[in-house]
Structure formats: C-alpha cells, structure tokens
Amino acid sequence: MRRLLMSIVACVAVCTASMAQSTYERAEAAFDNKQYEEAIALYRLCAEEGNGDALNKMGGIYVMGLGVEANLQKAFELFREATEKGSLKALCNLGMLYENGDGVQKDILKAIECYTEAVKKGHNEGYFKLGNLYFSEDSTVTDNQKAMECYRQGAENGHEGCMYMLGMIFEEGFCGEVNMDEAIRWYTKSAEQGESEAMKRLGVIYLFGTDGIAQDTDKAIEWFVKATEQSDCEAYFALGFIYENESLGRQNLEKSIANYMKAAENGHLKAYAQLGDMCLYGIGQEQNTEKAVEYYNKAVEMGNSKAMTDLAMLYLTEEYLPADYEKAFNLLSKAAELENYEATYHLAIMYENGEFVESDMGKAIELYKIAAENGSCDACTRMAELYYAGEKGVESNPTEVMKWYNAAIELGDDEAMNELALLYLTDERYPKDNSKAFELLKASAEKGNSAALYHLGIMYQYGEAGEVNMPKAIECYTTLANEGDKSVQMRLGYIYIEGEGIETDVQEAIKWFTMSAENGNDEAMLILGYIYDSDGVVHSDSLAQEWYKKAAKNGNAEAECNIGLYHYKHQEHDIAAEHFTRAAENGFARANYHMFLYYYDFKGDNEKALEWLEKGAVAGDHISMYVTGLLYAQEEEYAQAIEWYTKSSEAGYADETRELAKFYVYGIGIDKDFDKGMELIDKAISEQDIEALFMKAVFLLGENRSKDEINTAIEILQILAENNYVKAQYLLGTIYMENEVVEKDIETGIKWIKQAAENGHSEAQFQLGLCYEEGIGVHRNVNDAIFWYRKASLQGHEEATEKVDMLDD
C-alpha cells in the first residue's frame, strides 16, 4: 500500500512538472506570436508554481509595456521576486534597473552586487553586464581595463556577447594598441556562436580592409550572408550596398534591390529610402517616379527623417515631381522635429524665401542657428553669408561672419576655408592676415577645393605668404589645368609666354593656350593668333589666320578685326572692310578706327571716315578719341579737342592725359591752369608713362618757374638721361650749353648731346655737327662735322642736308 502511494505521488509530481513545462512553453509561444495577454496569463500560472524565469519574463513585459501599460516599479518587484526563486536572468535584469535608476533609485553598487552574484552562481551574462558597466563612458565606475577582464572571463566561458566586446576592444585599441588579429579571433568565435553583430563587424572589416587586413569582398559577403540567416536587417542592407556599388567589384543590381527589399521588410530605416533612390534614378530597373515616391513614403512611415528630407527636396526642386511647397514644408517640419538638421536647414530656407509660409527672417535665423550648432556646414555658411551681406533685416557683423565660417571650418568644410581665406586677403573690414589665409587655402586645397587651389597658386605666384615661389604656383595651376579649367590653362600660357619668374617657353605657352582654346576659350584662340602673327620663331600667317578665324567664329570681335588687318596688309582693302565692319558691329571699338583709315586713306571719303572715327570715339576706343581730339586741335576747335582728350584721359589712357595737360599748362583754348596741368601729368606718370615724366620736366622749365621747380626738372632729366632716354639727353645737353636755367657747362652739354646723337636723335646729330664745324666744346674737325650732318640728313633733317652739300663742295 505504501509502495503504491509513493508511486502515485511520484507520478503526480512528474505530471505536475510536465504540465508546468508545457505551460511555460505555451507562454513562450504566445509571447513570440505577440499574444501578450495570453502570454502574461500563462507566465502567471507558471510563477504560481514557483517558476522564477516566468516571473522574469513578466518583468520584461512590464519594462517594455507589451500588452500592458509599462510599469518599471512593477517590473522591479517581479525581477526581485524572480531572483528569490532562483532566476539568474532576473538577477541581471534587477542589476540593470539599479544601474539605470528605472523603477528604483539608481545605485551602481547594488547593480555591481547583482551582476557579481550572477557570476558567482555561474551565469555568464553577469560578466557581460559588468563589462558593459565598466566600459560605459557615462558610468561613475568607468574602467576599460576592468571591463576587458570581465569580457575575457565571460568570453573564455563561452559568452558570445563578451567575445564580441573583447573583439571590439582589440580592434579599437581601448586597452592598449590595436590588435586586429586578436579582434578577428574573438569576433570569429562570437560569430560562430551565432552573434550577428560579430558577423557584421567581420563583414565590415573584410569589406574595406584595415591595417594588416587585406580587403576581401567575398569574405565580407560570406559573413553578411550568415548574419542574414538571423534576419538581420543591417546585414541585408550591407549586401544591398555591396551589390549596388561597382567599385567593390561585385555589382549585381538585381541582387542589390532584393537585399534592400529584405532589409526594408525586416525594419531597416534606410532601406526603403535607398530603394526609392534606385527607382527614381533608374538604377537596376526602369525609372519610375511614382514607385520611388511610394518607397520614400514607406520610409517616412517608418520614421526615417532622411527619407522625409529627400522627398521634401523632390517637391522643392521640381526635377522629378511637380512643386508642392506644402508637402515639402510638412515633411521638413516633421524631419526637423526628429532632429534631422539637414531638414532644419532647408526649412530655414523656406522661411527665408517665403515658400509656402510667410517670409520670417527671425524664424529662419533661429532654424539656421539650430542646424549650424548641430553640425550643418551649409547652415554655418549661410549664417556667415547673412551676417556678411547685412541684408534681409540682418545687420552686417564681421565678428559673426568669422564665428560661423570658423564653425563650418571646424566641421571640415573646405568652401568655408576658402571663403574665410579670401576675407583675410581682400576685405578691408577683416584683419589682413596672409599667413592665416595661406594655411586655410592649403587645407581647403588638400580637400580638393579647386577655387582654393587656384587662390593658393596666386599667393605662390605673387609671394603673398612670403617669397615668390613660381614652381609651386605652376604646380597648383597645372593640377587645375589638367582637370580642364580653361581659364587656368590660359593663365599658364601667359606665365610661359611672358617668362614670369621662369624662363620664357613659347612652345609650353602654345601648349596651354591650345588646351584652353580647344576647351572653347575664344580669348586663347585670339592669343594663339597673336603668337603666330608675331615676328618670333613660330611666326606663321596661316596658323595665325586659322586661330583668328576660330576665335571669330566663336564670337570674338577682336579676332575678326585682326583678320581684317591681315587682308588690309595684303592690299585686300574691301575684304578687310567687311571684317572691320563685323568686328565693329560686334562691339570691338578699335575696328571703327580701322574703318576710318579705310575711308580716309583708301577710299578718300573724309566725311565717311569721320563718321567711323566718331563711332569709335563714342564706343570708347582711345585711339579714336585721341585722333578725334587731334583733328579738332588742328582745326583749332580746342573745346572739342579738350572734350575728347578728357574722355580718353578719364578712361585711363596716358597719351591723351599727357596731351590734355599741355592745353592747361599752355592755356590752349582754355584758361591757363598750371596746377591742373601738373595734376594731369602726374596722373599719366602714375600709369608708368616715361614721356609724361619728360614732359613734367619740360613744364617745370617754363617761364616764371621757381628755382626749386627748375632743380626738380634737372633731376628728372638727369635720371631719364642716365636711363638712356634720348629726348632727355638732348634737352639736358642744350640746357648746359646755353647758360639760361643752369650755369653753363660746355663739357657736360657736349657729353649729353653726343649720347643723344649716338642714340639716333637727328637734332642732336645736327647740333653735334655744328660743334665740330665751329669747334664749340670739341676740337674743330670738318670731317666729324660732315659725319654727323650726314647722319641727321639721312633722317630727313633739311638743315643738315644743306650743310652736307655745302661742306662737300
């Protein structure tokens, strides 16, 4: 009887245990199927039978609020009760609540106590939790070395999470030097135990390669595929990326789309947006805007703020979708609320420009500032631009400009580096600092900013950051020129043709001008025409005309005029006139002057000639102005002459300024105004006009001039004479020969007249002949006199010719 009773008791115990197990399994199944109310009821039954893990599961449900209202305090009570019933998982969860202060006062020491007790009872999750606590940057007990020790213990005991974290510590070098071999060893162990994070990490390492680890796309794919076996959405997304990008060598757009789709179906936030991009641009499929918008909207529904922003931009740019500012505004507003700062930036633009909403610069500035302070380079730059321009109700503020450009620079924005450098170089409102500008341009150029590289070349070329460095300048320009920048190709051509800081190299210049011309630069075509038109070693009428014709065909009126000059030179006057006319009609003012010469010299039609001359003058051609003024002066119509000389002078032409000065100094057709004349002559001198400097000396030697003015004139003539300016040599010689403005000095006078004569001055040659004939300052020598008279005669000097005839007889 006793034996029978014992058997019945044993059977009941077995049946009860079996029933309890069955109930727990049913609870787990209900939980997995998201039937949370049923799961809670079944877990409660198990808990009443003393199942600590069921209590732990119930605690988890209250933490997450699954089927019930989230209640962290209730969760804490359930975890504590579960630990009393022996659930080690609950012990770790209890530690998590203490660690984070969820449902209970935060207590790191209590958390450590829970995790340590779990470890002592053989639960490796405790090592993982302890490691995470010590590894957290926000923890009061952060200690990477202790974290590593915990992870190592758990890893050696087979915990896949600890293995993964140990791999990360070795990869990033958190506890010493990076050790990729050890990192891969632990990642591999973790992955082999089913840790998808480790599989993905291995995939990334092999996809891009790293120090000591060669890139191996096939291995990367292998690990990502393993992670997808656990329906890991990030692994699917990574495979989509690999198969999309041709540079990775495994492009298969069909597979790419399939993997992105799997990623999307498994909840990846970016996958639908990526599918939208591929559909919109027809990548791996026919372009389909409607389908793309459908994908973007799915991403939006999932809360992807980037998709919201991208879709908004489609509505704003109108390239693929009709403009819809309302939809764009709503999408950007929602994305901005999700702290997407690109969306915040574009929302600010809408407020600035009054697109859909009323223009509100205050709101725009507020949004730009938020975006800028959270890493938007574009927003930083826009803030700088607004404060620079001082428009739209924003007061100009150089301090704010520099602040926001520097903020963009800290974010690595190369365009901001270039812009701030230019402020240091060119804007008087900002401190001049060539050194800072140079460093900013170098940094920007290293990031590939073409404008910065060009300005860096300028600084090297002109020594704006130290000594001139033409090789460095040429290096900068050559990089840009080889990328097809036709203006820089042109610049290189000028450097080589002018020999600026280097030896002149016509062939190298031709090479760069030709590249620029072939890129459609009509100015380069024109310059090539001039090069071949010159009398240098590469002279070629045919090549000159070929390039002029190309430039003219490209709309260059100056080239058209040069074609006309070629025909005029070859007596094909009527053909030349056709080209001159076209050039003039296309805005090249000098062509009008050539038409004046055509009618004046060839056609003998003075009336028509003067019409063209006036057109040239009105169009701003300074030679036409000068000749017009000259003709009026010859007719003694001085008011009109002065008018045209004045216009040409105001346009910056030194010859006309010099001529105008004579009218004021000598009172020709106008009241004498010596000061005005000297003002004009100094203006011409500032244009590096040597003739004007000579004329200044002449003016200062005029009537009623002071001793100081005369001394200044002599000093000017002395400088010019010593620099071989022949007019000054002759004038200085005559001054010393005469005893009017300086003390007479025959020897000095003869010296300068002789130098002028040797330099081809016909009057000086005649005067030197007189000196030799009469023995003035030299020994009388008729043969020497004849020699100099003859030289002057050959230049058309009539008195010298008479002297030669007389002495030869």
NORSULZI-V436409 format. One line per field, one symbol per residue. ss: DSSP state (H for helix, E for strand, L for the rest). psi: psi as a letter, one per 40 degrees, with the letter a starting at -180 (. if undefined). Layout:
BEGIN
ss=???
psi=???
END
This chain:
BEGIN
ss=LHHHHHHHHHHHHHHHHHHHHHHHHHHHHHHHLLLHHHHHHHHHHHHHLLLHHHHHHHHHHHHHLLLLLLLHHHHHHHHHHHHHLLLHHHHHHHHHHHHHLLLLLLLHHHHHHHHHHHHHLLLLHHHHHHHHHHHLLLLLLLLHHHHHHHHHHHHHLLLHHHHHHHHHHHHHLLLLLLLHHHHHHHHHHHHHLLLHHHHHHHHHHHHHLELLELLLHHHHHHHHHHHHLLLLHHHHHHHHHHHHLHHHLLLLHHHHHHHHHHHHHLLLLLHHHHHHHHHHLLLLLLLLHHHHHHHHHHHHHLLLHHHHHHHHHHHHHLLLLLLLHHHHHHHHHHHHHLLLHHHHHHHHHHHHHLLLLLLLHHHHHHHHHHHHHLLLHHHHHHHHHHHHHLLLLLLLLHHHHHHHHHHHHHLLLHHHHHHHHHHHHHLLLLLLLHHHHHHHHHHHHHLLLHHHHHHHHHHHHHLLLLLLLHHHHHHHHHHHHHLLLHHHHHHHHHHHHHLLLLLLLHHHHHHHHHHHHHLLLHHHHHHHHHHHHLLLLLLLHHHHHHHHHHHHHLLLHHHHHHHHHHHHHLLLHHHHHHHHHHHHHLLLLHHHHHHHHHHHHHHLLHHHHHHHHHHHHHLLLHHHHHHHHHHHHHLLLHHHHHHHHHHHHHLLLHHHHHHHHHHHHHLLLLLLLHHHHHHHHHHHHHLLLHHHHHHHHHHHLLLLLLHHHHHHHHHHHHHHHHLLLHHHHHHHHHHHHHLLLLLLLHHHHHHHHHHHHHLLLHHHHHHHHHHHHHLLLLLLLHHHHHHHHHHHHHLLLHHHHHHHHHHHL
psi=ddddddddddddddddddddddddddddddddefgdddddddddddddeehddddddddddddefheihhgdddddddddddddeehddddddddddddefheihhgdddddddddddddeeheddddddddddehdeiefhgdddddddddddddeehddddddddddddefdfaihgddddddddddddeeehddddddddddddeiahehihgddddddddddddeefhddddddddddedhddeefhgdddddddddddddeehdeddddddddddefheiihgdddddddddddddeehdddddddddddddeddiihgdddddddddddddefhedddddddddddefhdihhgddddddddddddefehdddddddddddddfifehhhgdddddddddddddeehddddddddddddeheeihhgdddddddddddddeehddddddddddddefefbihgddddddddddddeeehddddddddddddefgeiihgddddddddddddeeehddddddddddeeieaeehhdddddddddddddeehdddddddddddddfegdddddddddddddeehddddddddddddddefgdddddddddddddeehdddddddddddddefgdddddddddddddeehddddddddddddefheiihgddddddddddddeefhddddddddddeeaifiiddddddddddddddddffhdddddddddddedfdeihhgdddddddddddddeehddddddddddddefheihhhddddddddddddeeehddddddddddd.
END
